[in-house]
Amino acid sequence: MRTELQGVAAQYAEAVLDLATAAGGDTADAVGNDLLLLNQLLEQNRQFATVLELPSVNAEEKKALLKEILKGKVNELTLRLLDLLADKRRLEILGPLEHQYRELLNKKNNLVSASLVSSEKLSDQAVANIKARLTEHLGKRLELEVKVDPSLIGGVVLRLGDQVIDGSLKGQLKAIEKALLAV
């Protein structure tokens, strides 16, 4: 079921990105931000999310509720997308749709998202150096999220798409433990 939702979400994401790109300006970014904002709203307000999921609430009522809450706060294309999703009873794909849309938009903009987790706060200079080297290596623009996790003990963990490079002391200790248990 999850894979089916992701497949449907990917189709909607591609179509919406095409429309947003054709609209020009910053519409594509605005729609991406709208979808992110909407998903955050649904996570924070479970009552609102539940109403949108209820089959007993018809599409027209859901559309009216969404318009009342979002009118003037989101792009017109986003409102049209929500109307379509309500009509097709597909509002449950908003999470996967936002994720797929963000991936397609990043690809279109030649942008790669990465996460760097270190055991202690890195200096701005160290972060800038890491970002510059990764940008040079990848040949793409880089959006780098930096976090601190003291449980790593030392070193860093870099997540780049579905690739993880674990250079942490915690990761090395786990590898040693695994090797010793295998003996």
C-alpha positions as a LaTeX table, in Angstrom:
\begin{tabular}{lrrr}
\hline
Residue & $x$ (\AA) & $y$ (\AA) & $z$ (\AA) \\
\hline
Met1 & 0.00 & 0.00 & 0.00 \\
Arg2 & 2.82 & 2.42 & 0.90 \\
Thr3 & 4.56 & 1.83 & $-2.43$ \\
Glu4 & 1.31 & 2.43 & $-4.28$ \\
Leu5 & 0.85 & 5.76 & $-2.46$ \\
Gln6 & 4.41 & 6.75 & $-3.32$ \\
Gly7 & 3.84 & 5.90 & $-6.97$ \\
Val8 & 0.65 & 7.95 & $-7.10$ \\
Ala9 & 2.36 & 10.77 & $-5.20$ \\
Ala10 & 5.23 & 10.76 & $-7.70$ \\
Gln11 & 2.79 & 11.17 & $-10.61$ \\
Tyr12 & 1.03 & 14.08 & $-8.93$ \\
Ala13 & 4.36 & 15.66 & $-7.93$ \\
Glu14 & 5.66 & 15.51 & $-11.49$ \\
Ala15 & 2.46 & 17.03 & $-12.91$ \\
Val16 & 2.35 & 19.82 & $-10.31$ \\
Leu17 & 6.03 & 20.64 & $-10.84$ \\
Asp18 & 5.41 & 20.89 & $-14.60$ \\
Leu19 & 2.52 & 23.30 & $-13.97$ \\
Ala20 & 4.49 & 25.32 & $-11.42$ \\
Thr21 & 7.47 & 25.57 & $-13.77$ \\
Ala22 & 5.21 & 26.68 & $-16.63$ \\
Ala23 & 3.69 & 29.35 & $-14.36$ \\
Gly24 & 7.18 & 30.80 & $-13.96$ \\
Gly25 & 8.60 & 33.03 & $-11.28$ \\
Asp26 & 9.03 & 31.43 & $-7.90$ \\
Thr27 & 5.86 & 29.34 & $-8.21$ \\
Ala28 & 7.73 & 26.01 & $-8.06$ \\
Asp29 & 9.49 & 26.98 & $-4.82$ \\
Ala30 & 6.28 & 28.47 & $-3.39$ \\
Val31 & 4.32 & 25.26 & $-4.02$ \\
Gly32 & 7.11 & 23.22 & $-2.39$ \\
Asn33 & 7.02 & 25.47 & 0.66 \\
Asp34 & 3.21 & 25.28 & 0.75 \\
Leu35 & 3.29 & 21.48 & 0.74 \\
Leu36 & 5.88 & 21.44 & 3.51 \\
Leu37 & 3.83 & 23.91 & 5.58 \\
Leu38 & 0.65 & 21.91 & 5.03 \\
Asn39 & 2.29 & 18.65 & 6.13 \\
Gln40 & 3.66 & 20.35 & 9.25 \\
Leu41 & 0.17 & 21.67 & 9.99 \\
Leu42 & $-1.30$ & 18.17 & 9.62 \\
Glu43 & 1.35 & 16.70 & 11.93 \\
Gln44 & 0.79 & 19.37 & 14.58 \\
Asn45 & $-3.01$ & 19.34 & 14.42 \\
Arg46 & $-4.25$ & 15.76 & 14.42 \\
Gln47 & $-7.90$ & 16.88 & 14.62 \\
Phe48 & $-7.56$ & 18.72 & 11.32 \\
Ala49 & $-5.79$ & 15.73 & 9.77 \\
Thr50 & $-8.50$ & 13.37 & 11.04 \\
Val51 & $-11.27$ & 15.48 & 9.49 \\
Leu52 & $-9.49$ & 15.35 & 6.13 \\
Glu53 & $-9.17$ & 11.56 & 6.42 \\
Leu54 & $-12.79$ & 10.86 & 7.38 \\
Pro55 & $-14.77$ & 9.25 & 4.56 \\
Ser56 & $-17.98$ & 10.64 & 6.11 \\
Val57 & $-16.81$ & 14.20 & 5.30 \\
Asn58 & $-17.46$ & 14.73 & 1.59 \\
Ala59 & $-15.01$ & 16.31 & $-0.85$ \\
Glu60 & $-16.89$ & 19.62 & $-1.02$ \\
Glu61 & $-16.72$ & 20.05 & 2.77 \\
Lys62 & $-13.01$ & 19.21 & 2.79 \\
Lys63 & $-12.33$ & 21.68 & $-0.03$ \\
Ala64 & $-14.30$ & 24.41 & 1.76 \\
Leu65 & $-12.38$ & 23.76 & 4.99 \\
Leu66 & $-9.01$ & 23.83 & 3.21 \\
Lys67 & $-9.90$ & 27.05 & 1.37 \\
Glu68 & $-11.08$ & 28.71 & 4.57 \\
Ile69 & $-7.85$ & 27.88 & 6.37 \\
Leu70 & $-5.37$ & 28.37 & 3.51 \\
Lys71 & $-6.86$ & 31.09 & 1.25 \\
Gly72 & $-4.33$ & 33.90 & 0.88 \\
Lys73 & $-1.65$ & 31.88 & 2.67 \\
Val74 & $-0.70$ & 29.48 & $-0.11$ \\
Asn75 & $-0.22$ & 29.68 & $-3.86$ \\
Glu76 & $-3.33$ & 29.33 & $-6.05$ \\
Leu77 & $-1.79$ & 26.26 & $-7.72$ \\
Thr78 & $-1.50$ & 24.61 & $-4.29$ \\
Leu79 & $-5.20$ & 25.27 & $-3.64$ \\
Arg80 & $-6.10$ & 23.77 & $-7.03$ \\
Leu81 & $-3.99$ & 20.70 & $-6.21$ \\
Leu82 & $-5.77$ & 20.28 & $-2.86$ \\
Asp83 & $-9.15$ & 20.58 & $-4.60$ \\
Leu84 & $-8.15$ & 17.85 & $-7.04$ \\
Leu85 & $-6.82$ & 15.60 & $-4.27$ \\
Ala86 & $-10.05$ & 16.06 & $-2.29$ \\
Asp87 & $-12.17$ & 15.27 & $-5.37$ \\
Lys88 & $-10.11$ & 12.14 & $-6.07$ \\
Arg89 & $-10.07$ & 11.14 & $-2.37$ \\
Arg90 & $-6.27$ & 11.28 & $-2.37$ \\
Leu91 & $-5.51$ & 13.73 & 0.46 \\
Glu92 & $-3.64$ & 10.93 & 2.26 \\
Ile93 & $-0.79$ & 11.25 & $-0.25$ \\
Leu94 & 0.19 & 14.77 & 0.92 \\
Gly95 & 3.21 & 13.48 & 2.89 \\
Pro96 & 4.69 & 11.37 & 0.08 \\
Leu97 & 3.69 & 14.00 & $-2.49$ \\
Glu98 & 5.67 & 16.72 & $-0.66$ \\
His99 & 8.70 & 14.42 & $-0.45$ \\
Gln100 & 8.52 & 13.46 & $-4.14$ \\
Tyr101 & 7.94 & 17.09 & $-5.18$ \\
Arg102 & 10.96 & 18.26 & $-3.15$ \\
Glu103 & 13.17 & 15.58 & $-4.75$ \\
Leu104 & 12.04 & 16.52 & $-8.28$ \\
Leu105 & 12.46 & 20.24 & $-7.58$ \\
Asn106 & 15.95 & 19.69 & $-6.16$ \\
Lys107 & 16.89 & 17.63 & $-9.21$ \\
Lys108 & 15.53 & 20.33 & $-11.53$ \\
Asn109 & 17.52 & 22.98 & $-9.64$ \\
Asn110 & 20.69 & 20.83 & $-9.61$ \\
Leu111 & 20.53 & 20.79 & $-5.81$ \\
Val112 & 21.51 & 17.97 & $-3.46$ \\
Ser113 & 20.34 & 17.78 & 0.16 \\
Ala114 & 22.73 & 16.38 & 2.73 \\
Ser115 & 22.85 & 16.02 & 6.49 \\
Leu116 & 26.04 & 16.28 & 8.53 \\
Val117 & 25.88 & 15.07 & 12.12 \\
Ser118 & 28.88 & 15.66 & 14.35 \\
Ser119 & 29.69 & 14.78 & 17.94 \\
Glu120 & 30.25 & 18.45 & 18.78 \\
Lys121 & 29.46 & 21.81 & 17.23 \\
Leu122 & 31.61 & 22.46 & 14.17 \\
Ser123 & 33.03 & 25.91 & 13.49 \\
Asp124 & 31.50 & 27.92 & 10.65 \\
Gln125 & 34.83 & 27.60 & 8.82 \\
Ala126 & 34.81 & 23.79 & 9.13 \\
Val127 & 31.22 & 23.59 & 7.84 \\
Ala128 & 32.09 & 25.93 & 4.94 \\
Asn129 & 35.13 & 23.79 & 4.04 \\
Ile130 & 33.10 & 20.56 & 4.12 \\
Lys131 & 30.34 & 22.13 & 2.05 \\
Ala132 & 32.83 & 23.50 & $-0.51$ \\
Arg133 & 34.57 & 20.12 & $-0.91$ \\
Leu134 & 31.27 & 18.25 & $-1.26$ \\
Thr135 & 29.97 & 20.80 & $-3.79$ \\
Glu136 & 33.17 & 20.45 & $-5.81$ \\
His137 & 33.07 & 16.64 & $-5.63$ \\
Leu138 & 29.37 & 16.38 & $-6.56$ \\
Gly139 & 29.38 & 19.13 & $-9.17$ \\
Lys140 & 26.02 & 20.30 & $-7.80$ \\
Arg141 & 24.75 & 22.91 & $-5.39$ \\
Leu142 & 24.48 & 21.59 & $-1.86$ \\
Glu143 & 21.89 & 22.19 & 0.85 \\
Leu144 & 23.63 & 21.05 & 4.03 \\
Glu145 & 21.80 & 20.53 & 7.31 \\
Val146 & 24.21 & 20.41 & 10.26 \\
Lys147 & 23.26 & 18.74 & 13.56 \\
Val148 & 25.05 & 17.82 & 16.77 \\
Asp149 & 24.71 & 14.39 & 18.40 \\
Pro150 & 27.05 & 13.88 & 21.38 \\
Ser151 & 26.29 & 10.12 & 21.36 \\
Leu152 & 28.58 & 9.81 & 18.31 \\
Ile153 & 31.49 & 10.22 & 20.79 \\
Gly154 & 33.73 & 11.64 & 18.03 \\
Gly155 & 33.75 & 12.19 & 14.27 \\
Val156 & 30.88 & 12.81 & 11.85 \\
Val157 & 28.12 & 11.01 & 9.93 \\
Leu158 & 27.26 & 12.31 & 6.46 \\
Arg159 & 23.92 & 11.41 & 4.84 \\
Leu160 & 23.76 & 12.20 & 1.16 \\
Gly161 & 20.54 & 10.94 & $-0.38$ \\
Asp162 & 20.37 & 7.25 & 0.47 \\
Gln163 & 24.13 & 7.01 & 1.04 \\
Val164 & 25.54 & 7.16 & 4.60 \\
Ile165 & 29.20 & 7.71 & 5.36 \\
Asp166 & 29.80 & 6.95 & 9.03 \\
Gly167 & 33.09 & 8.39 & 10.25 \\
Ser168 & 32.02 & 8.46 & 13.89 \\
Leu169 & 33.75 & 6.76 & 16.78 \\
Lys170 & 30.41 & 5.23 & 17.74 \\
Gly171 & 30.12 & 3.68 & 14.26 \\
Gln172 & 33.67 & 2.34 & 14.43 \\
Leu173 & 33.02 & 0.79 & 17.85 \\
Lys174 & 29.86 & $-0.89$ & 16.52 \\
Ala175 & 31.84 & $-2.28$ & 13.56 \\
Ile176 & 34.48 & $-3.67$ & 15.93 \\
Glu177 & 31.78 & $-5.18$ & 18.16 \\
Lys178 & 30.13 & $-6.81$ & 15.13 \\
Ala179 & 33.46 & $-8.23$ & 13.95 \\
Leu180 & 34.23 & $-9.63$ & 17.40 \\
Leu181 & 30.80 & $-11.22$ & 17.74 \\
Ala182 & 31.20 & $-12.85$ & 14.32 \\
Val183 & 34.35 & $-14.68$ & 15.48 \\
\hline
\end{tabular}
